[in-house]
Amino acid sequence: MPREAQPNGINADATQKRGPHPVNTRALRRLGIIEGQLKGIRRMIEEEKYCIDILTQISAARAALNGVGKLILRRHIEQCFSKAIRNDGRQSTEMIDELMEVFSREEL
């Protein structure tokens, strides 16, 4: 059965959501791993493991979380930001301000 075109020329099927975005799927998988790391850190603290070992695991969890942030940031720049630049320069200025605010709060 052929796809019906909408008045703007876009296929109706192209506008419907088809499951989670691949970046979200990767981010969620990584977050699951990070949850496991955090539970491991908690267990290490409860078992009074060596402080340096605990700090090493905290550093690894931070690095993993930063990796998830970078995935989301890249998606935002590639999709949301580039769309704003193509469609409306004013909106892209607002998005730059949003990004600058995020960068001033934390490292990604």
GITA-V220574 format. One record per backbone hydrogen bond with DSSP energy under -0.5 kcal/mol. NH is the residue of the N-H (numbers start at 1). CO is the residue of the C=O. If there is no record, write none. Layout:
nh = (NH NH)
co = (CO CO)
This chain:
nh = (6 9 12 14 15 15 16 25 26 27 28 29 30 31 32 33 34 35 36 37 38 39 40 41 42 43 44 45 46 47 48 49 53 54 55 56 57 58 59 60 61 62 63 64 65 66 67 68 69 70 71 72 73 74 75 76 77 78 79 80 81 82 83 84 85 86 87 88 92 93 94 95 96 97 98 99 100 101 102 103 104 105 105 106)
co = (10 6 4 11 11 12 13 21 22 23 24 25 26 27 28 29 30 31 32 33 34 35 36 37 38 39 40 41 42 43 45 44 50 50 51 52 53 54 55 56 57 58 59 60 61 62 63 64 65 66 67 68 69 70 71 72 73 74 75 75 76 77 79 80 81 82 83 84 88 89 90 91 92 93 94 95 96 97 98 99 100 101 102 102)
